Amino acid sequence: MKIAYLGPKASFTQLAASQIFPSEELVPQSSILDCFNAVKNNEVDKAVVPLENSIEGTVSMTLDYLYDFEVFIETELVMPIAHHLMIHPDNETFEKVISHPQALAQTFHFRYDHFKDISSQDYSSTAASAKLVSENPQEKWAAVANRYSAKLYGLKIIHENIQDFEQNHTKFIVISKTKSALDIPLPRTSEKTSLIITLPEDHAGGLHQVLSVFAWRKMNLSKIESRTLKTGLGNYFFFINVASEWHNVLSQNAIDEIIALGTKVKFLGHYNEYIFEE
Ligand SMILES: O=C(O)C(=O)C[C@]1(C(=O)O)C=C[C@@H](O)C=C1
């Protein structure tokens, strides 16, 4: 089986992918969009992408593509994230920090407190920024990445564990075209169902009506997030996680009732959440 992931090698997504699929072929991609396209075009069977971080929140691109693409979520893995600041071993100092925007955001206060005047630049992944720094010793650049990247790309770690909060976890999801839940041999923490709902138009009580469908059935919601539809200010879709078990009749009734309200429902999957602690 082929599994796409946000690469290159030693990205956090690769670490997650290799925990979930220790013996499958992992195919690096240069962006989250490429991961979704690889699934869409049948170049791979599944893809692993980041969905949410405990410091910085949702990876908005992933949320947008879950709305745009015909894919399902098969499982979710939560992994601790430790960031380190690294430079080329030929250099002593740095004048710019490069990394994935999520990693830059998760280390913002550290960089503000210690390197306030040093600029930062977004890059496609933490590992890609480490590779870039290693290939350009003539530039005084630093990367924010994990210790596997430092090792693989031959960089020197100058500050360890620079994430702004000790507790830093990212959720990764496995997406595919098949509506099936994946079981993996790691500790299982919960079971959930993800839906995307789009209200017919902005009207008083619209979201309340939808939420009450879950409330009176005692279906517990563990997440609700709005995201712009990009059709004009004030237009949103909602990503919802139902934390309870998914009893087919009850749950199908709930979906039917939401549809009867004129709301569009996209079922993303009923799946397990696992945790990997290094
Ligand atoms: O840049 C990487 O290494 C990634 O795998 C992406 C990503 C993310 O998008 O959240 C994954 C985990 C960390 O939260 C930081 C970056």
The ligand as a MOL file (V3000), in Angstrom:
LIG
                    3D

  0  0  0     0  0            999 V3000
M  V30 BEGIN CTAB
M  V30 COUNTS 16 16 0 0 0
M  V30 BEGIN ATOM
M  V30 1 O 6.1980 20.5730 9.3020 0
M  V30 2 C 6.0670 19.3930 9.6650 0
M  V30 3 O 7.0060 18.6790 10.0240 0
M  V30 4 C 4.7280 18.8310 9.6870 0
M  V30 5 O 4.5900 17.6290 9.6930 0
M  V30 6 C 3.5520 19.7860 9.7520 0
M  V30 7 C 3.1350 20.1710 11.1630 0
M  V30 8 C 1.7130 20.8720 11.1420 0
M  V30 9 O 1.2630 21.3000 10.0950 0
M  V30 10 O 1.1090 20.9730 12.2140 0
M  V30 11 C 3.0170 18.9680 12.0120 0
M  V30 12 C 3.2650 19.0120 13.3510 0
M  V30 13 C 3.6650 20.2540 14.0370 0
M  V30 14 O 2.4910 20.7860 14.6190 0
M  V30 15 C 4.2250 21.2580 13.0930 0
M  V30 16 C 4.0470 21.1590 11.7590 0
M  V30 END ATOM
M  V30 BEGIN BOND
M  V30 1 2 1 2
M  V30 2 1 2 3
M  V30 3 1 2 4
M  V30 4 2 4 5
M  V30 5 1 4 6
M  V30 6 1 6 7
M  V30 7 1 7 8
M  V30 8 1 7 11
M  V30 9 1 7 16
M  V30 10 2 8 9
M  V30 11 1 8 10
M  V30 12 2 11 12
M  V30 13 1 12 13
M  V30 14 1 13 14
M  V30 15 1 13 15
M  V30 16 2 15 16
M  V30 END BOND
M  V30 END CTAB
M  END
